[in-house]
Each structure stands twice: as structure tokens, then as C-alpha cells.
Amino acid sequence: MASDVRVLTRRGADSAEWFDAVASLRVEVFRSFPYLYEGDAGYEKHYLATYARSADSLLVIVLAGDQVVGASTGLPLSAAEPAFRQPFADQGIPVEDVFYCGESVLLPAFRGLGLGHRFFDEREAHARLLGGIRWTAFASVDRAKDDPRRPPDYRSNDPFWTRRGYVPQPDMSVRLPWKQVESSQETGQTLTMWLRPLEARR
């Protein structure tokens, strides 16, 4: 890992001071495939406020010098937005049993340094500390393998997530609206949940 890269973690309301920088980073990274999200920093700050309201949330920040170049979020599913809770309720999984790993964003120049693993390590360790958590989960946007917008050099994260022990759940999905790049209006996008049993601390 580059010597000038630092990783910080913040819980609950202590994460709020980073929201401006993290919101801007999310807009930048999510414009790329597979999200293709025509983002808005104001909306992103509003979304991130959910994490400040939960005392048990976690924000992982990657700094290169003074610049935020990566960020990852997580919180108890019981504190997440209703759309993310519904697939679990439909399957009879108590929301109190789940820690939801929100989105991870990282600038391309800092990929391949092990930071993706660090994001999951920090969030899973945090979930264990909370007690009573049986599962960690996240949602991944669905894109067809032959999507014409897929860049020739795009590499799916599916193998990485599988190596981490996560399994996609075809029967657990969430539908969210957002404006895609070069689109004039919001359209519904489908995301599939991935689950992993949270093993005890080794």
C-alpha cells in the first residue's frame, strides 16, 4: 500500500464531518459502469445523513494526503432505509440479525492495493463488536453481461465478493430509482442482495 495512504474509521455522528468529501467522491465514482449514476452531491449528503443518525454505523475513509480517495459505509439493517429492509422481511430474516454493508467507492488509481478487503474487514469486525449480528449483507446493481455500456476493460467484483464468502440471493432484490448518465429522468434499477454468515471472532 502506498506510504501516503491512511485509513480512518468513524462511528455514528462522528462521521458527519466527512460527508461533503464523501458525497463528492460517490458522485464521481458512481458515474462509471455498473451504476451509471448521474449523481447529485446534495442528495448524496442527504443519504449519508442516515449513517450519522445511527450510533452503530461505520464510515471507513481512505486518505491520500488530505484528499479523500475512498470510502465505505455500513450500519445495522434495522437503521437502514425501508427499501433495503424489505427483502429480508419477505424472507423471514429478522432485520436485527443483519449488518448492512453499504456502498464502497475508491478512485481507480488506488485500486489493487488491498483496500477493498480492508473495507470489508473493518465493517465485518465492527458488526461482530455490536453483538447479536448473524449476517452481513450488501446490494449489487444488476447489469446484463452483454450490456453495450460495459467498458471493454471492466472487471466484475463478483469473484472478489465470492472469495469473501458472500453469496448472491436471486430471490432478494431491491428496486431503486435513479437518473442514469445521459438520461433526463429517473428509471428503476434492480439490485440483488449478497449475504454471508458472520462467523465469530477468530
C-alpha positions in Angstrom: 0.0 0.0 0.0 1.3 3.4 -0.9 3.0 5.1 2.1 0.9 8.2 2.0 -2.5 6.3 2.1 -4.2 6.3 5.5 -7.4 4.5 6.6 -9.7 6.1 9.2 -12.9 4.8 10.8 -15.7 6.9 12.3 -18.9 5.9 14.0 -22.3 7.5 14.1 -22.4 11.2 14.3 -18.6 11.5 14.2 -18.8 10.6 10.5 -20.7 13.7 9.5 -17.7 16.0 9.2 -16.6 13.8 6.2 -19.9 13.9 4.3 -19.1 16.7 1.9 -16.0 15.0 0.6 -17.6 11.5 0.6 -20.6 12.8 -1.3 -18.5 14.3 -4.0 -16.5 11.1 -4.3 -19.6 9.0 -4.6 -20.9 11.1 -7.4 -17.6 10.8 -9.2 -17.2 7.0 -8.9 -20.9 6.1 -9.4 -20.9 7.7 -12.9 -18.9 4.7 -14.1 -20.3 1.3 -15.0 -22.1 -0.5 -13.5 -24.0 2.2 -11.6 -24.0 4.8 -14.4 -25.5 7.2 -11.9 -26.0 10.8 -12.7 -25.5 11.8 -9.2 -26.1 14.9 -7.1 -23.9 15.8 -4.2 -26.8 17.3 -2.3 -28.8 14.1 -2.5 -25.8 12.1 -1.5 -25.3 14.1 1.7 -29.0 13.6 2.5 -28.5 9.8 2.0 -25.3 9.8 4.1 -27.2 11.5 7.0 -28.8 8.1 7.7 -25.4 7.0 8.9 -25.0 9.9 11.2 -28.3 9.2 12.9 -27.3 5.6 13.8 -24.9 5.4 16.7 -23.8 2.0 15.5 -23.0 2.9 11.9 -19.5 2.9 10.5 -17.7 5.0 7.9 -14.3 3.9 6.6 -12.3 6.6 4.9 -9.2 6.3 2.7 -7.0 9.4 2.6 -4.1 10.1 0.3 -2.5 13.1 1.9 -5.5 15.3 2.7 -7.7 14.0 -0.2 -10.5 11.5 0.4 -9.9 8.9 -2.3 -12.1 6.1 -0.9 -15.0 5.5 1.4 -17.2 2.6 2.6 -20.2 2.6 4.8 -22.2 0.2 7.0 -24.9 0.2 9.6 -27.4 -2.2 11.3 -30.0 -3.1 8.8 -32.7 -2.0 11.4 -31.4 1.5 10.8 -31.3 1.4 7.0 -33.9 2.7 4.7 -37.1 0.6 4.4 -36.3 -0.4 0.8 -33.2 -2.3 2.0 -35.0 -3.9 4.9 -38.0 -5.3 2.8 -36.2 -8.2 1.0 -35.1 -9.6 4.4 -38.6 -9.2 5.9 -40.0 -11.0 2.9 -37.7 -14.0 3.6 -38.4 -14.0 7.3 -34.9 -12.8 8.3 -35.1 -10.5 11.3 -33.5 -7.2 10.4 -31.9 -7.2 13.9 -29.7 -10.1 12.8 -28.2 -8.2 9.8 -25.4 -5.7 9.4 -25.8 -3.9 6.0 -22.6 -3.1 4.2 -23.4 0.0 2.2 -21.6 1.2 -0.9 -17.8 1.3 -1.3 -16.2 3.8 -3.6 -12.5 4.1 -4.5 -10.7 6.2 -7.1 -9.2 4.0 -9.9 -5.6 5.0 -9.1 -6.0 3.4 -5.6 -7.4 0.1 -6.6 -5.4 -3.1 -6.4 -3.8 -2.0 -3.1 -5.9 -4.3 -0.8 -8.3 -1.5 0.2 -11.4 -3.5 -1.0 -10.5 -6.2 1.5 -9.8 -3.5 4.2 -13.3 -2.1 3.6 -14.9 -5.5 4.3 -12.5 -6.3 7.2 -13.4 -3.1 9.0 -17.2 -3.5 8.5 -17.3 -7.2 9.5 -15.2 -6.5 12.6 -17.5 -3.7 13.6 -20.5 -5.9 13.1 -19.0 -8.5 15.5 -18.5 -5.9 18.1 -22.1 -4.9 18.0 -23.2 -8.4 19.2 -26.3 -10.3 18.0 -25.4 -9.9 14.3 -25.7 -13.2 12.4 -25.3 -11.9 8.8 -23.5 -9.2 6.8 -25.1 -8.2 3.5 -24.9 -5.7 0.6 -26.7 -5.0 -2.6 -25.1 -5.1 -6.1 -26.7 -3.4 -9.1 -27.8 -5.9 -11.8 -26.3 -5.4 -15.3 -26.5 -7.8 -18.3 -23.3 -9.4 -19.3 -23.9 -8.1 -22.9 -24.8 -4.6 -21.7 -23.5 -2.3 -24.5 -22.4 0.2 -22.0 -19.9 -2.2 -20.3 -16.4 -0.9 -20.9 -14.1 -3.4 -22.6 -11.7 -3.5 -19.6 -14.4 -3.8 -17.0 -13.8 -6.4 -14.3 -16.8 -7.6 -12.3 -16.4 -7.6 -8.5 -18.4 -10.9 -8.3 -15.3 -13.1 -7.9 -13.9 -10.9 -5.2 -17.2 -10.9 -3.3 -17.4 -14.7 -3.7 -13.9 -15.2 -2.3 -15.0 -13.1 0.7 -17.8 -15.7 1.4 -20.7 -13.7 0.0 -23.4 -15.5 -1.9 -25.9 -13.7 -4.2 -29.6 -14.1 -3.3 -31.7 -14.1 -6.5 -34.9 -14.0 -4.5 -33.8 -11.0 -2.6 -33.7 -7.8 -4.6 -34.5 -4.1 -4.2 -35.7 -1.7 -6.9 -34.4 1.9 -6.6 -34.9 4.8 -9.0 -32.0 7.0 -10.1 -31.1 9.1 -13.1 -28.6 7.3 -15.3 -25.8 9.1 -17.1 -27.1 11.0 -20.2 -30.7 10.4 -19.1 -33.3 13.1 -18.5 -35.4 11.2 -15.9 -35.1 8.6 -13.2 -35.7 4.9 -14.0 -36.0 1.9 -11.7 -32.8 -0.1 -11.2 -32.7 -3.6 -9.7 -30.1 -4.6 -7.1 -29.5 -8.1 -5.8 -28.6 -8.8 -2.2 -25.5 -10.8 -1.3 -25.3 -12.5 2.2 -22.6 -14.0 4.3 -22.9 -15.6 7.7 -20.9 -13.6 10.3 -18.6 -16.0 11.9 -17.3 -15.4 15.5 -14.1 -13.5 16.0 -11.1 -15.8 15.4 
